[in-house]
Amino acid sequence: MSKSFTSLTALVSITTAVSLLAVGCNDHRFPTPPGYPALTDAVNPGTFLPTVLATVNGVNVYNGGFGSAIVAEPNDPAVFYMLTDRGPNIDGPAGTSNIKIFARPDFAPQIGKFRVGTDGKMVLEQIIELKNSVGGKLNGLPNPANQGSTGETALDLSNNTIPPSVDGIDCEGMALAPDGTFWLSDEYGPHLVHLDATGRTIERISPFNNGTGGRQIPSVFATRRANRGMEGLTITPDGKTLVGIMQFPLYNPSAAAISGSLVTRILTFDIATGATKQYVYLIERANLQANSEITAITNTTFIVLERDGEFGSDANKSTLFKRVYKIDLTGATDISDPANGANGKLYGGKTVEELKTLANLQTNGITPVSKQLVLDLATDVTPVYPHDKAEGIALIGAQTLAISNDDDFGILGTGTYIQKLLANGTVDRNRVYFITLKQPLK
């Protein structure tokens, strides 16, 4: 990390209920926490196991998947909403590109409402399936050309090609608005999707000027790398502004041109007016899987979850990268392009992504958001965080984090479905870790 950024010593403990009860709260959107367990699996009632969606050559595909995002219910501290992504899929066979094999093409991405009980279990209370504006179910299939297409081809388990869908969404970020509606971001378009409390689409906003309501996010976001779109989304405590973060540097103007770049973008979107601003967030190392989530602390400060894609264990904790940073937009340069060009605002004929490093940004008068390290999941918690995909993060009170993982529905593979196993040999499951920082974030 650049010397111009300040690192905080992250003194962290995974706490018991007793220590959590002492946590104060100065933000009325997040009540004082009840007694949370140190960690808990997100499970179904009764069985306390996830539902099996399909079995492929003896491999169970589970309706876990609830970990791409997690948000706290402000009026009930025992309740959390968790989000699936597009559904169970794997990459095509080795030697192919842009192929995805869907185990359940009919899967409707969904929000799960979970409640933490006095027994410490986090139990599914309600499933909210995502729907389009007329009430039809959304799906996880790739979008058509000029409507969010990633260039991917979807196949079913019999290798039949599945047509693209305008109702496809690969949702990754989620925010709960004060009126009880949801906002989602995704890795296709990228899209911003506004849903009512039942999951029905109110508005869908993209860089393509073809969303409902006619509103648009800047055209440059259409250059996102496939499967590295708008991974994180939050809403400011005043309820006025959405703040999204791109997972990886945009392929702007091309993958080759931005090789080694540390430059990712944060987008702010004024809900009432549709006005946007853009800021640079520098990732710590090139070619990380990078930014997984952003969550508001105040209207100008946020936490960002940045990561690699490795499973954690004591054997690799020295190289594991899964960190949480506190960031501040104050003083950062708005890099918005008033002309809304396809490649955004240029600096000396180059895109922001082509500038690649802090030194080049500063030479061009660009100040990125400031960042401070507040938690390292490899070194600050015991045992070492075992999951490859720490993807959801919620702030409870001033210093307690709930962190969820994307378990990929318990499967992975290249051409062939295999069970997704942690380093200890157990099947990956949705698990939420409740972690209290020694120092409050606000």
N, C-alpha and C positions, 0 to 999 in steps of 0.2 A: 504494500500500500504506500502511496506517496507520503513523503514526510510532511506535506502540508495538511494531511488529515491527522486527526488526533485519535489515538486508541485509548480506550478506557480499560482498566483492569477488570475483567469480568469475574467477580466473585459470586458464584452461583451455587445454589443448592436445590436439589429436588426435595420438596418439603412434604411434611405430613400435615394433616388437618389442623393441628394445634398451632403451628407457626403461620399457616395461612390466615387464621382468624385475626392475626394482628395486623394484617395489611390494611392500610388506610385507602381512602378513595376521595379524590377531589374532582372527579368527572362524573356527573350524575347519570351518564349513559352506561356506566359500568359500576353496579352496586358492589359493596364490600363482599368479597368472595365467601362462600360457605366453605365447609371442610371438603376439599377435593382430595382424591387419592393422588399419589405420586405419578401413577400412570394407570390407564385403564383401556381395555379394548372396547370398541364401539360394536355392540352386538344386538341381535334380535331378542325380543322378549321370549321367555319360556326356555328356549333351547340355549340361549347365550352363544349361538354360533351364526355365522352368515348363511344366507340361503344359497344353495347351489343353482346357478343359472343354467349350466350345461356341463356335460362331461365329454371331453374330446380325447379319444384314445387313452382313456383311463385317467385323464387329468381333469380335476374339478375346477370349474370356472365359477368363482363365488360372486354373489352380489354384496361384496364389500364395495370397494371403490370410493367410499366416502372419506376422502382425505385431501382432495385437491384444494379445498378451502374450508376454513372453520370460522364462524362468527358467533359471538355471544349474544344471547337474548337480553336486551337491557332491562326488561321488566321482570325477569326470572333468572337469577344467577345459576340455577341448576340446569338451564336449557342452552343447548348449542345447536346451530344449524351447520350441517356439513354437506359438501358438494361432491358429486361424482364428475368424472370427465366424460368423454364421448362413449365409453363402454369398452368391453373386453375385446382387445385386438392384439395382434402381433405383427412384426415385420414379415414381408415376403421372403422367399428362399434366398440364400446367399447367391450373389451375382445379379440379383434384381434390384431395382430401385423404385422408390415411391409406391410400393405395394403394401397394403394393409389387409390382413385376413381377419374378418370379424366373426367371432363366435356367435354373436346374437345381433344381427343387423337391425332387428326390431327393438333393441334396447332403447328406452327413453331416458336420457340423462335426467338426474333427479337430485333433489335436495332432501336430505334426511334430517328430521327433527329428533334430537337425542336428549335424554334427561339423565343426569347423574344422580343416582339414588344414595340413600344413607349407607347402603352396603358397598358403595364405591364403584358399582357397575354403571356403565354408560349405555343406556338401553334405547333402541329405536322406538320412537313414539308415533311417528308419522312419516310417510313418504309423499313428497310433492313432486309429481312428474312434470317436466317442462313441456309447455304447449305453445303452439303458434297463436296468432291473433284471433283465429276462429275456433280455437279449442282442440285442434288436432295435435297429436303428440309430436314433439321434436325428436330427432334422432341424432346419432353420432356420425353420420355419413359425410364424406367430403362435399364441399359446396361446388356448384357449377362455376365455369369460367366467368370472370368479371363480377362474381358475387361472393368472393372469399376463397376461391379455389387455391389449394396448396399444391396442385399437380399430382396428388395421390390418386391411385386407383384402388377401389375397395373390392375385395373378393369375399365370397362366403366360404364355408368349409368345404364345399365341393368345387372350389376354384371358379365359380361363376362370377362374372363381373356384375357389380351392383351399381346402378346409375347414381350420379351425384344427386344431392338433394338440397333444395333451397332451405329446408328446415333442419339441415345439419348444423350441429354446434359442438365444438370441443371445449366446453366450459372449464375454466381453470381458476378464475378469481370471483369473489362474491362479496357484496356489501349489503347490509340490511339498512334500509332507509328509515327515518323516524316514523313514517306513516305505515310501516309494516310491509312495504313492497321490497322486492329484491332487485339488485343490479348485478349482472354477471359480465365478465369479460371472457374472451375465448382465444384459441390459437389458430382458428381458421382466418376469418377476414383480415385483421381482427375485428370483432364486433363488440359493441356494448349493447347489452340486452336488458331492458326493463321489464320485470315480471310483477304481476299482482301477487297477493298472498297465496293464491291457489296455483301459481306457476304459469299462468296464462300471459303471453307476450303483450305488453303495452306498446313498446317501441323497440326497434332494432336499428342500431346506428353503426355505420361502417365507413371505410374510406372511399366507397364507390358511389356515393350519392344515389343509392337505390334502397335505402332503408325506409321503414315506415316513418311517417312524419317529415321526411325530407331533410333531416339533420345529418351531419356528416362529421367524422373525425378527419384530421389532416391526411391528405393523399399519400404522404410519405410512408405511413404505417402499412400500406399495402405491400411494401418491400420486405416485410418481416420474413425471417427464415421459417420454412415449414416446421411445425411442431415446436416452435420457439416464439410464439406470439405473445399476446398480452396475458401473461401468466398470473399477475397479481392485480387486485382491485380493492380499494377501500373508499369510504366516504368520510368527509371531515366531520368532526363532532357537531358543527353547526348545521349539518344536513344539506349544505348547499353545493358541495363540490365533490365530484368523483376524481379519484387519483389512481391511475393505472400505471403499471410498470411492465416494460417489455422484458422477456426472459433473456434475450440474447441480442447482440448488435444486429441491427437491420442489415440485410444484404443490399446495401445502398452505397454505390450503384450495383454491386455484384458481390458474390461470395469471395472471389479472388481479391477484389480491391480492398476488402476490409479484413483480410486475414490478420490475426493477431490483435485486432482492435479490442479495447477495453470499454468502448463507448456504448452504453445502452440509454434508452430514453424513458423518461417519466412524462406522462400526459395528465394534465388537469383539465376537467370538463365541467363547466358551470351548468348545473342541471337546468336552471331556469332559462338561460339565454343560449346555451350551446357554445359559448365562447371557450376557447382552449388556449393552453400554454404548454410549452415543452421545456424540459430540463435534461441535462446530462447527468446520469449516474454511472460512475466508473466502477466496473467489476474489478475484483482483486487480481484475477488471473485470466488470461485469454483461454478460451475453449473450455471453461467450466460449463456445466449445464446452466449455471448462473442463477438469475433471480427467480425465486419461487413465489414470493408473496410480499405485499406491502400492506401495512396496517396503520391507521391514524393514531397518533398520540394527542396532538392538538391540531389546529387548522393548518399549521405550517411544519410540524415535526411528525415523523413517521418511523416505524421500524421496517426493515427490509430483511428478508430471509434469503441468503445467498448460499449456493451449494454446488457440490460435485454430484456424481451419480453413482458413488461407490457405497457398498454395504459396509457398515462400521463394525469393528471388533478391536480388542486390545492389540491385535497383531498389526493393524494398520492405522492406529489412531494418530500417529505422528504425521501422516500424509493426508488424513481425512480432512475434507473441507466442508463444513456445515456451520455457518455463522450467522448471527443476527447483529445488524447494525442499526443504530439510531441515526437518522438523517434529518437535515434541516434545509428547506427550500429557500430560507431567507438569504439573500445575497447572491443566489445562483442566477445565471444568465438565462433569460427566456430565449430559446433558439428557434422560436416559431418563424415560419416563412409567410409573410403577408400575402405573397402571390399564390400560396398553396401549390407549389410545384411538385412534380412527381418525386423529386429527390430532396425536397425540403430546402431550407436556406443553405446556400453554399458559402464557403469561406476560402478565398483564394482559389476558387474553382473546384474545391473539394467538398464532399459531404462531411457532416460531423463525424460519421463513422470512419471515414478515411483519415481523419486526424489522429485517431487511435489512442493517443496517450495524453496525460495531463500536461506535459510540456508543450505539445502542439496545440492543445486547447488554449492554454494561457497565452501563447504567442498570437493567437487569433482573437484574444479578448474574451474568451469563454471561461466562466467560472462554474464548475460542476457543483452539485449539492454537496454539502459537507457531510461527513459520516464518522461515526464513532463505534468501535466494537463494544458490544454489551454482553454477548454470549457466544461461546464456542462449544458446540455440541460434541466435539471430539475430545476436548480436554477439561471442560468445566462441569461435566456431569458424570456420575458413576452409576451403572456401568456405561460404557461408550454407547452413544446413540447407534442402534443397529441397522436402521432402515436406509435404503438408498435414496428415497425421495421424501425428504422433509418438505412439505408443500403448503401446509396451512398454518397460520399463526393468528391467534386472537389475544388481545390485551385485556386483562381483567384488573380493575383498579389501576394503580399506578406502577406496579412492579411484578405482576404475575402474568406469565405467558402460558397459553394452551397451544401446543404444537401437535399437528396431525400429520400423518404420512399418507402418501398415495400408495396403496398396496397393489395397484394394477390388477385388481380382481383376482389376485392370487396366481397370476400366470405371466409368463413371458415366453420368448422364443423367436427364432428366425426360420420361418417356413413350417415349423412344427411346434405345437403347443407343449410347453413343459411347466411344471409347477414352479412358482417363484418362491425360493427359499432364502432365509437369512443365513448368515455365516454359521450359526449354530445348528442348521439343518431343519429348522421349523418353518412352516409356511408363513409367509408375510401376511399380516393382518392389519386392519385399521386399528391404530393405537393412538391415544392422546396422552401426551406428557404434560403435567402441570408443573411449571418451573417458576420459582420465585427468585428474582434478582435481589442481590444484597442492597443495591441502590435503586431508588425509584426513578422512573423515566420522566417524571414531571413533578 
